[in-house]
Amino acid sequence: MSDQAPASRDQRRWTPADGPMPALYLSHGSPALFEDAVWMSELFGWSQALPKPTAILIVSAHWESVPLSLSASGPNTPLVYDFGGFAQRYFQMTYETPDASALAARVAASMPDSEPVHQHASRGLDHGAWVPLKTMYPYGDVPVLQMSLPTHDPARLMDIGGRLRGLREEGVLVVGSGYMTHGVPFLTRDQFVHNVVPSWSADFDAWAADALARGDLDTLMNYRSLAPAVLFAHPTVEHYTPMFVTLGVATDAEVPVRTTIEGYRFGLSKRSFQVS
């Protein structure tokens, strides 16, 4: 990263002439991502291919909360070290970002009375937010706000995304942060040591890739009954469902996505994409 990072500081900033900012769904990985030079390069390169956003709104698999909730929005938002078994250095990392209170106010104003919003005073960014963003925007010079997952219902998440669509006209980067396959309980030594891809991960990834390439929203939304090996690929679904916020933010959710990252880490699919 050291030979690339200076470009981030000089990255061209978004202007209205760029049109709406794209929205992203990314597979975020654990803190071990910082030990994967290829994946870091993929994420950093992705950010550099976009104009620098005015702010970032990110929905992470690691914050399921009702009602819809927003992280602390002041400058230097703290981090949540919601993991265990990793080197001590990861518990000492910081990511000091600018004030995001204006974005928090915009998000709250976008929601209807039926979708109340709770503003947290001290809740920080969890690793589903700060691990990928620290890689993509290492200088921490873009305001970041995290929003909780209040449901796993695809239709409701699509509606929430749709209400946030106007933020893209202001240069805000909306990110759904999950993992295309996340059958962690079923991983073995072969996955962790040799990145052997289990059939359930490959099959689910191929199914998702096909549906995304066809813009087949109905298939993606009915994953519980249509996706192969779904109980292995997603024994819990919080790493899959942030996708629907991203698709809801899209101008047309049935337009095929632009896939930016493919491949596997520890046998899990890193598939990530952007929508316009």
N, C-alpha and C positions, 0 to 999 in steps of 0.2 A: 504493500500500500504506500510505502514511503515515496516511491517514485511517481505515484499517481495523485496523491492527496492535494498538492498545490493547485491542480486544475479545478478542484471543487471550489476553492475560495474565489477563483476568477470565473467561475461558471456563469454564463449569461442568465440573467434573471428573467422570469416570466413577465411579459407585457400583454395587454389586451389584444395586441396584433397577433399573438400566438394562438388565439382562440381558446376554447376550454382546455384546462389541464387534463391529461389522461387520468384515469383511476387504475389502481393496481390491486391484484391479488398476489401475494407472495408467500412462499413457504419459508418460514423464518428460521428454523433450526434452533438449537440450544446454544449456550455460550461456546460450545466446541466449534461453532462456525468460525470463531476467530483463529482457529488452527487449520482452517481449510482455505488455502490461498486461492484455489480455483473458484470456490463459491464466493469468496469475498470479492474477487475480481469481477465475477458475473454481476453481483449486486451493485458494486460501485460503477461498473460500466453502464448499467441500466440507468442509474441516476444521472450520469453524465450525458446520456443521450436525450435527456429531457431538459427543458429550461428549469432553472432553480425555482421551486415553488415559493409562493408568498407565505405559506404555512402548510402544515401537515396534520390531517385528522386520521387517526389510525384506530382500527377495531381489531383487538387481539383475541385469540382463542383463550387466553389465560385470564380474562376478566369477564365472567358471566355474572351479571348483576341486574336486578329488577328493583326499582324502575330504571330506565335508561339513565346511565350515569356518565359524568365527565370527570376526568382527572383534575387535580389541582392545575390551575392555569397560569399561575404567576411565573416569573422568571426562575430559571434553575430548578425546574421540577425535579423532585427526588426520584430515585430509581427503586424499584421493587426487585429484590433478589429472590425470586420465587423459584428456586431450584436448589438441588443438593448434590453432593458428591463431586463437585468441580473444584478446580484449583482456587486457592484463596484469592488470587489476583482478580478473579471475576467478581468477587464480592466487594472489591475496592474500586471498581470502575465507576466513572461518573460520566454524565452526558448533560452538560449545562446548556439548556436551550433558552431562547428569548421568551418574553411574555406572550402568552396565547389567550389572554382574556377576551380580546376582541373576537377571536374565533369561537370561543366558548359561548359568547353572547349570540353570535350568528347561528350556531347549532341549536341552541335552546329556542331561539325565535322561529326556527324552521319546523319545529315539531308541533303537532296539533295538541289540543287539550287531552285527547285520548292517549297521548304518549308523553306523560310528564317526564321532566328531566331533573335529575339531582346533581348539583354541583358539589363535588368533594373539595374540602379545604386543603387536604394534605395527601391524598392518594397519589402515588407516583406512577411512573411508566414501568410496566412489567417487561419481562425479557422478550415477550412476543412483539413488543414495540421497540425497546431500545437496542436490542441486539442487531436487528437488520438496519435500523436507522443510523446507528453509530457507524455501521459499515458504509452505508450509502451517502450519508451526509456527516462525515467525520468531524467537521469543525463545529457542529452544533449551532450553526448560525441561522437555522430556520425554526420558527415557533412550532411546537409540537403539542397536540392535545390528543388524549386517548379517550375513546368512547367505549362503553361496555357493550357486551352482547346481552340484550334483555330477553332474547328468545332464540330458539333454533328453527322456528317456522320460516321456511324460505319466502313465503308470500309477504309476511310481515317485515322481514329483513329487506326484501326488495322495496317495499313501501318506504321504509326508513331511508334507504339509499336514494330513492327518487326525490325525497324531500331535501336531500343534501346536494342535489344535482347543481343547483345554482352556485354553490361554492366553487365549482370548477371554473365558472366564468370569472372568478376573482383570483384565479391562480392557485387555489388550494388543491393540494395533492391528497386525495382520499385513498386510503390503503386498507384492504382487508388482509389481515395477517393470520395465516394458519399453517397447514402442511397438507399437501395433496393426499398423502397416506400417512397414518399415524398409529399403526398397530404396535405400539411400543411393548405391550405385554407379551407379544408373540415373537419378539426379536431374540435371536440366539447369538452365540459367539461368532458364528459365521458372518452375521450382518455387521456386528461392531468391529470385527477385525479385518474382514475381507470384503465388506460391502456386497455380500451375496444378496441378490434381490429375490425375496420370496415370491411365489406365484401370486399370492393374494395382493401384494403390492403392485406387481406388474399388471395384473388383470384389471384392477381398479383404475390404475393410471391410464391404461389404454382406453378403457371405457370413457373416462372423463375427457381425455384428449380428443376422442372422436366427437363427443357431444359438443365440446367447446368449439371445435373446428367447424361444426355445422350450425352453430348458434342455436342448438336444440335446448332451449330453456326448460321445456316441460320434462325432458328426460333428466336433466340435472336436478330439478326440484323434486322429482320422484325417486331419488337415489335409494331410499330405504327398500323399495320393492324392485328396482330395476338394475341397480349396480351390482356387479359380481363381487363376491367376497366382502361385502360391506361390513359385516360384523368383525372381520379381521382387519380390514383397512382402517375402519373407524369404529372401534368398540364403544367409544363415545364420539360425538359428532362435532364438538366445538372447533376442531381444526379444519373442518370442511365448510361449515356454514358461514364464516366471514365472507366467503365468495359471493354470497347473495347481496351483501351490502355493495360490493364492487359492481356487480351486474346491475343492481338497481340504480346506481349512479350513472351508468352508461346512457348515452343518448338513445341507443336502441340495444336492448339486452339480447336481441336475437341476431345481431351481427356477429360473425365469428371473431373471436378474440385474437390478439396478437401475442403468441407465446414467446416469452423472452428467455426463460431458463427451463431446461429439462435435465433429466438424469436422476441419480439416486445418491443419498448419503445414509450410511448405515442401513441400506436396503429400503429406505423410505423415499418416496417421490418428491423431488424438489420443484415440480412443475409450477411455474409462475407465469402470469400474463398481465397484459394491460388492455383497457378498453378506452374507446373514445366517446 
